Amino acid sequence: MAEEGCFRVAETPKDSDTPDGISFQLKRDFSGLVPDGQRKLQNNIQRFLVFLRANYAPNNEIFRRYYEKLFDLARSGLTADLVHTDVSLQAFESILTEFISQQGLAIKRRYTFKISLLAATLVLVFLATYLVVASNPPALRLSLYFPDRYILLTPIVLLWGTIGIWFSSILALMSWSLRDLVAMETEYVSWLTKTVAALIVTFIMLVLIMEKLVSFTIGSITITADQMKGPHALLLGFFCGLGFESLVSKVTGLAKSIGKDGR
């Protein structure tokens, strides 16, 4: 079904905050609500552009090729006096399918390499931290204003928490389609944010266990403060990282119950 195009489309200026992008502005004589199909097409094009900009330099041949295709599609599908949005959405899917068939596998490998490199870096940092604090005399560790048990266990827990997060991400990646990766836009940044959040929650779990507020059960193994040693810290970190999403809800529920009891 044909409908009036609502937008004016132009290339963003080179000196703007988002160079090599596409600006979408409503026509001056347009009044009313933007049809759902045109809004969906606009969002799809913008999302794809964000992904291209995150993975390719503006002068890259692949970026330029798909930028031109998206720009032409935006003009034909959003600016004409009469536009056929269903046809334009099908055209977008064709462009996306072509891109995935040619570049999707390389992008998936790049994503895997990025998160693996970050995970390896964090593991080395936590390992070095553990070796440093383990080799120092007790007086030096106590000067850090933390009990010895925290100073020695924290690097182990965070090291294996990083490995758990990495492992869960690799498992998730195996189930993602290449189309999912394109839709993620800034997947590397989101993984970094998730990792930081997961490590914070993992450390909170360590504190809760060491302060005897909770115990941590894995199968038939129950980890308590009195049992917390290197192997148990390993298990705690790995499974906290692996099950980060479900752990957040449990920690939040515990915090709420503690808050109620304290009133």
C-alpha positions in Angstrom: 0.0 0.0 0.0 1.4 3.4 -1.0 1.6 6.2 1.4 3.2 9.7 1.7 6.9 9.8 2.5 7.4 11.7 5.8 11.1 12.4 5.8 13.9 14.5 4.3 17.1 12.5 4.1 20.6 13.9 3.8 24.2 12.9 4.5 25.4 14.2 7.8 28.2 16.9 7.6 31.8 15.7 8.0 32.3 18.0 11.0 29.2 16.7 12.8 29.1 14.4 15.8 28.2 11.5 13.6 30.0 12.0 10.2 29.3 9.5 7.4 25.8 9.1 8.8 22.3 9.8 7.5 20.1 12.5 9.0 16.4 12.0 9.0 14.1 15.0 9.4 10.4 15.3 9.0 9.2 17.3 6.0 8.1 20.8 6.9 4.6 20.3 5.4 4.1 16.9 7.1 1.7 16.7 10.1 0.5 13.7 12.0 2.1 10.5 13.1 4.8 8.7 11.2 3.5 5.4 9.9 4.9 2.4 11.7 6.5 1.0 8.5 8.5 4.1 7.8 9.6 4.4 11.5 10.7 0.8 11.4 12.7 1.3 8.1 14.4 4.4 9.6 15.4 2.6 12.8 16.7 -0.4 10.8 18.8 1.8 8.6 20.2 3.8 11.6 21.0 0.6 13.5 22.8 -1.0 10.5 24.8 2.3 10.1 25.9 2.2 13.8 27.1 -1.3 13.3 29.0 -0.5 10.1 30.6 2.5 11.8 31.7 0.4 14.8 33.3 -2.3 12.6 34.7 -0.4 9.5 36.5 2.8 8.9 34.5 5.4 6.8 36.9 5.0 3.9 36.6 1.3 3.9 35.3 -0.2 0.7 32.7 -2.3 2.5 31.5 0.6 4.5 31.1 2.8 1.5 29.3 0.1 -0.5 26.6 -0.5 2.1 26.4 3.1 3.1 25.4 4.0 -0.4 22.9 1.2 -0.6 21.3 2.3 2.7 21.3 6.0 1.7 19.6 5.1 -1.6 17.1 3.0 0.2 16.3 5.8 2.7 15.6 8.2 -0.1 13.4 5.9 -2.1 11.6 4.4 0.9 11.1 7.6 3.0 11.2 10.7 0.9 9.1 10.1 -2.2 5.6 11.5 -2.6 4.4 8.0 -2.5 6.4 5.2 -0.9 5.8 1.5 -0.7 7.1 0.7 2.8 6.6 -3.0 2.6 8.8 -3.1 -0.5 11.4 -1.0 1.1 11.5 -3.2 4.2 12.0 -6.2 1.9 14.8 -4.4 0.2 16.5 -3.7 3.5 16.3 -7.4 4.4 17.9 -8.2 1.1 20.7 -5.8 1.8 21.2 -7.2 5.3 21.1 -10.8 4.0 23.7 -10.0 1.4 26.0 -8.4 4.0 25.6 -11.3 6.4 26.4 -13.9 3.7 29.6 -12.0 2.7 30.8 -10.5 6.0 28.9 -12.2 8.9 31.4 -15.0 9.6 34.3 -12.6 9.8 32.4 -10.4 12.2 31.6 -13.3 14.4 35.2 -14.3 14.5 36.2 -10.7 15.3 33.7 -10.5 18.1 35.0 -13.8 19.6 38.6 -12.5 19.3 37.8 -9.2 21.0 36.0 -10.7 24.1 38.7 -13.4 24.3 41.5 -10.8 24.3 39.7 -8.7 27.0 39.1 -11.8 29.1 42.7 -12.9 28.8 43.9 -9.4 29.8 41.7 -9.4 32.9 42.8 -12.9 33.8 46.5 -11.9 33.6 45.8 -8.8 35.7 44.1 -10.8 38.5 46.7 -13.5 38.3 49.5 -11.0 38.7 47.7 -9.3 41.6 47.3 -12.6 43.4 51.0 -13.5 42.9 52.0 -10.1 44.2 49.8 -10.2 47.4 50.6 -13.8 48.0 54.4 -13.2 48.0 54.2 -10.2 50.4 54.5 -10.6 54.1 51.3 -10.4 56.2 52.2 -7.0 57.6 52.2 -5.5 54.1 48.9 -7.0 53.2 47.3 -5.8 56.4 48.5 -2.3 55.6 45.9 -2.3 52.8 43.2 -2.2 55.5 41.6 -5.4 54.4 41.8 -8.8 56.2 44.2 -11.3 54.6 41.4 -13.6 53.6 39.9 -11.0 51.3 43.2 -9.9 49.8 44.1 -13.5 48.9 40.7 -14.7 47.8 39.5 -11.7 45.8 41.9 -12.1 42.9 41.1 -15.8 42.6 37.4 -15.2 42.6 37.6 -12.4 40.1 40.0 -14.4 37.8 37.6 -17.3 37.6 34.6 -15.0 37.5 36.1 -13.6 34.3 36.6 -17.1 32.9 33.0 -17.9 33.7 31.7 -14.8 32.0 33.8 -15.5 28.9 32.6 -19.1 28.8 29.0 -18.1 29.1 29.5 -15.5 26.3 31.0 -18.1 24.0 28.1 -20.5 24.7 25.7 -17.7 23.9 27.6 -16.8 20.7 27.2 -20.3 19.4 23.4 -19.9 19.6 23.3 -16.4 18.1 22.7 -16.0 14.4 24.8 -13.7 12.4 21.8 -11.4 12.1 21.8 -11.2 15.9 25.3 -9.8 15.9 24.4 -7.1 13.4 21.4 -6.1 15.5 23.6 -5.8 18.6 25.2 -2.6 17.2 27.9 -2.0 19.9 28.4 -5.6 21.1 31.9 -5.1 22.4 31.0 -2.2 24.7 27.9 -4.1 26.0 30.1 -7.2 26.8 32.6 -5.0 28.6 29.8 -3.4 30.7 28.4 -6.9 31.5 31.8 -8.1 32.6 32.4 -5.2 35.0 28.9 -5.6 36.5 29.4 -9.4 36.8 32.7 -9.0 38.6 31.2 -6.5 41.0 28.3 -8.9 41.8 30.8 -11.8 42.2 32.8 -9.8 44.7 29.6 -8.9 46.6 28.9 -12.7 46.8 32.3 -13.3 48.2 31.7 -10.6 50.9 28.3 -12.1 51.8 29.7 -15.5 52.2 32.8 -14.4 54.2 30.5 -12.4 56.5 28.4 -15.5 57.0 25.3 -13.9 55.5 24.8 -16.5 52.8 26.2 -19.9 51.7 26.8 -20.9 48.1 25.7 -24.3 47.0 26.8 -26.1 43.8 25.3 -29.5 43.5 26.2 -31.4 46.6 28.9 -28.8 47.6 28.0 -26.0 50.0 30.6 -23.2 50.3 30.6 -21.4 53.6 32.9 -18.8 55.2 34.8 -21.5 57.2 35.3 -23.6 54.1 36.4 -20.8 51.8 39.8 -21.7 50.4 41.4 -21.5 47.0 39.4 -24.3 45.2 36.2 -23.1 46.7 37.0 -19.5 45.6 37.7 -20.9 42.1 34.2 -22.6 42.0 32.5 -19.5 43.4 34.1 -17.2 40.8 33.5 -19.5 37.8 29.8 -20.2 38.6 29.0 -16.6 39.5 30.4 -15.5 36.2 28.6 -18.3 34.3 25.3 -17.6 35.9 25.6 -13.8 36.2 22.0 -12.9 35.1 20.3 -15.2 37.6 22.7 -14.3 40.3 21.8 -10.6 40.0 18.1 -11.3 40.8 19.1 -13.4 43.9 21.5 -10.8 45.2 18.9 -8.1 44.7 16.3 -10.1 46.6 18.7 -10.7 49.4 19.4 -7.0 49.7 15.7 -6.2 49.9 15.2 -8.8 52.6 18.1 -7.4 54.6 16.7 -3.9 54.2 13.3 -5.0 55.5 14.8 -6.8 58.5 16.8 -3.8 59.3 13.8 -1.5 59.6 
